């Protein structure tokens, strides 16, 4: 189990202390699996998600002289240290701080990208992205369409850390992905682990469409795994079955997958075989992979941190019911955040925790 | 050329007048001056400067340029009037914002810059597009949503673009184009190609927060950005004094220098834009407030007379009209006769009618265009129509 978990998220520690403490050194994980020779066996260093992002940004700037990284405090390394060292290496002309004005930052990025550059804008927290909502929805997403393909801002990638961290409170914990999934013309991508983050971020930066890339900030330091040092990309709009099963399909993305994985392991002890899918790209999303899985299992559970009403789970649910109505053996289950503002002290109640998911797995399978 | 001369030689002008009349009535229909000898003209009013030294009121021009101004502005005016009729005939659908009255801004700006310089504007974009070298056919086909339009019929009135001429287009959200213009300027500065970006916005957009975000970034990084506030005195239906605590828009950049310009005087606009370009390349951003006026309402649903008097509009037409100003100048300098200018207007009218007829011939975009240009092809995109089973296009 340890090996396969390591391949998925980085390793989960056997100790059960805090929630989501699922990663440590992937080398150690491999060592555990192979009897201690792993450190010699592999040359890929173990990185946390933050360093993987940093490495991807280094490669992006290094491989394309027309790429830029900017945002609030990025030249000092950013609040999460994801951009450390970039300004020193590539200069203040390509890696720079912006004022604290998200609408202006994204608008600026669209203009820069419209001139044929790759603009990687950082919004410090996904919670701060809303002032830029107009720029993303009305300017970025439609630029190619309304100009009859004369102009686009395909070089624009907006990075924003999202999600709970245990103590973030109302304005540093939200998961706003569903708002952006309603906008044809942009892509929405969320990675689940360090090596995924590196490959997907490089794909996003090089994809000729504007992309919103949400980074699970809880995993910045927590998720550690072997990350290939070379330049590689991972396909967008392709979901991945990260755990095969026969009784129920579970769909999630980003940090929530590790919670779902724990629920899968517990369900397995009760004899329930769960198939877990990482959607990776939420827009445009890979319906085929999810559909194929639900046709096999006959049951679907979706889990995300964002509030349940109007969340992206609703879209998945509706699409799958349209496609697999007669194959479904139980109602689609959505285990998501509650319909409240993201709470401070009530965070453990708000979140779709392992036990909530486990209960839903059981009641769906026994429906 | 017989009719061309410097303004400083009135005696010669008088002497040659009979000859001019003779030529125009003879086989040589085109007797209008195309001389390129410099003529100097004073601007209507002095510039008002904020944190910079105002440029001189004396503008250098040529006979060729003045007659060209007249012709292009007459063409723009005619095109907008025609768009008005087409809209009322329901041949243009959606939104439509007309530029008549403000032509001098488009024309004067163009005279001072090159196509390497970028222009980005809001939705009142038809004439800016024409100024950048767009054709009437492009315009009318786009307005009527036809394939021959500059955005293949997919943009409509608010979304004209011309990539080869550095026109970054018409944008639909008030003020949202300004930070984009700052991004363009950054790219230009990085490339060190000595070009600048003009970001146009109205007095309505001047109250948008993102203007100040954009201004701050432009000033902070010394970007070659020129923020042009086309002050037509009404943000939709609200007079500037009802909406702005300080309607001195050229001063509202505070730390950013500004210049107030008579936006009804093409030569003043030209002078200001030339000055601004030099300033921006050397010192960073500058605001140009163009004092101008739109004769039409804000959009086609606004008759334009509920929040201002008809006297006000006709007063501006009589005293400040940008085309009439150039007409008077051309006549007083004797660069063409009244009849010749009338002929130009007739020609222009015919050009517009021909373009409309041609545009009507252009087919509507193929239905499959609904799905194109949402994402780049080849990236696994799928789009659906209303009936998800019947209308479905999977892009290769």
HADDOCK unambig.tbl for C-alpha pairs under 7 A between the chains (distance, minus, plus):
assign (segid A and resid 101 and name CA) (segid B and resid 213 and name CA) 6.22 0.50 0.50
assign (segid A and resid 103 and name CA) (segid B and resid 210 and name CA) 6.56 0.50 0.50
assign (segid A and resid 104 and name CA) (segid B and resid 179 and name CA) 5.48 0.50 0.50
assign (segid A and resid 104 and name CA) (segid B and resid 210 and name CA) 5.93 0.50 0.50
assign (segid A and resid 104 and name CA) (segid B and resid 213 and name CA) 5.43 0.50 0.50
assign (segid A and resid 104 and name CA) (segid B and resid 214 and name CA) 5.83 0.50 0.50
assign (segid A and resid 107 and name CA) (segid B and resid 179 and name CA) 4.70 0.50 0.50
assign (segid A and resid 107 and name CA) (segid B and resid 180 and name CA) 4.82 0.50 0.50
assign (segid A and resid 108 and name CA) (segid B and resid 179 and name CA) 4.88 0.50 0.50
assign (segid A and resid 108 and name CA) (segid B and resid 180 and name CA) 4.84 0.50 0.50
assign (segid A and resid 108 and name CA) (segid B and resid 182 and name CA) 5.77 0.50 0.50
assign (segid A and resid 108 and name CA) (segid B and resid 183 and name CA) 4.11 0.50 0.50
assign (segid A and resid 109 and name CA) (segid B and resid 183 and name CA) 5.99 0.50 0.50
assign (segid A and resid 110 and name CA) (segid B and resid 180 and name CA) 5.85 0.50 0.50
assign (segid A and resid 110 and name CA) (segid B and resid 183 and name CA) 6.86 0.50 0.50
assign (segid A and resid 111 and name CA) (segid B and resid 180 and name CA) 4.00 0.50 0.50
assign (segid A and resid 111 and name CA) (segid B and resid 181 and name CA) 6.02 0.50 0.50
assign (segid A and resid 111 and name CA) (segid B and resid 182 and name CA) 6.91 0.50 0.50
assign (segid A and resid 111 and name CA) (segid B and resid 183 and name CA) 4.14 0.50 0.50
assign (segid A and resid 111 and name CA) (segid B and resid 184 and name CA) 4.92 0.50 0.50
assign (segid A and resid 112 and name CA) (segid B and resid 183 and name CA) 4.38 0.50 0.50
assign (segid A and resid 112 and name CA) (segid B and resid 184 and name CA) 5.30 0.50 0.50
assign (segid A and resid 112 and name CA) (segid B and resid 186 and name CA) 6.93 0.50 0.50
assign (segid A and resid 112 and name CA) (segid B and resid 187 and name CA) 5.79 0.50 0.50
assign (segid A and resid 115 and name CA) (segid B and resid 184 and name CA) 6.56 0.50 0.50
assign (segid A and resid 115 and name CA) (segid B and resid 187 and name CA) 6.85 0.50 0.50
assign (segid A and resid 135 and name CA) (segid B and resid 176 and name CA) 6.77 0.50 0.50
assign (segid A and resid 144 and name CA) (segid B and resid 373 and name CA) 5.65 0.50 0.50
assign (segid A and resid 144 and name CA) (segid B and resid 374 and name CA) 6.69 0.50 0.50
assign (segid A and resid 145 and name CA) (segid B and resid 154 and name CA) 6.96 0.50 0.50
assign (segid A and resid 145 and name CA) (segid B and resid 373 and name CA) 4.86 0.50 0.50
assign (segid A and resid 145 and name CA) (segid B and resid 374 and name CA) 5.60 0.50 0.50
assign (segid A and resid 146 and name CA) (segid B and resid 151 and name CA) 6.84 0.50 0.50
assign (segid A and resid 146 and name CA) (segid B and resid 154 and name CA) 5.53 0.50 0.50
assign (segid A and resid 146 and name CA) (segid B and resid 155 and name CA) 4.32 0.50 0.50
assign (segid A and resid 146 and name CA) (segid B and resid 159 and name CA) 6.21 0.50 0.50
assign (segid A and resid 147 and name CA) (segid B and resid 151 and name CA) 4.83 0.50 0.50
assign (segid A and resid 147 and name CA) (segid B and resid 154 and name CA) 6.98 0.50 0.50
assign (segid A and resid 147 and name CA) (segid B and resid 155 and name CA) 5.79 0.50 0.50
assign (segid A and resid 147 and name CA) (segid B and resid 159 and name CA) 6.32 0.50 0.50
assign (segid A and resid 147 and name CA) (segid B and resid 160 and name CA) 6.83 0.50 0.50
assign (segid A and resid 147 and name CA) (segid B and resid 161 and name CA) 6.19 0.50 0.50
assign (segid A and resid 148 and name CA) (segid B and resid 151 and name CA) 4.27 0.50 0.50
assign (segid A and resid 148 and name CA) (segid B and resid 152 and name CA) 5.35 0.50 0.50
assign (segid A and resid 148 and name CA) (segid B and resid 154 and name CA) 5.80 0.50 0.50
assign (segid A and resid 148 and name CA) (segid B and resid 155 and name CA) 6.82 0.50 0.50
assign (segid A and resid 148 and name CA) (segid B and resid 373 and name CA) 6.97 0.50 0.50
assign (segid A and resid 149 and name CA) (segid B and resid 373 and name CA) 5.93 0.50 0.50
assign (segid A and resid 150 and name CA) (segid B and resid 163 and name CA) 6.41 0.50 0.50
assign (segid A and resid 184 and name CA) (segid B and resid 374 and name CA) 6.63 0.50 0.50
assign (segid A and resid 185 and name CA) (segid B and resid 374 and name CA) 4.85 0.50 0.50
assign (segid A and resid 185 and name CA) (segid B and resid 375 and name CA) 5.63 0.50 0.50
assign (segid A and resid 208 and name CA) (segid B and resid 376 and name CA) 6.43 0.50 0.50
assign (segid A and resid 209 and name CA) (segid B and resid 375 and name CA) 6.12 0.50 0.50
assign (segid A and resid 209 and name CA) (segid B and resid 376 and name CA) 6.61 0.50 0.50
assign (segid A and resid 237 and name CA) (segid B and resid 380 and name CA) 6.68 0.50 0.50
assign (segid A and resid 284 and name CA) (segid B and resid 381 and name CA) 6.42 0.50 0.50
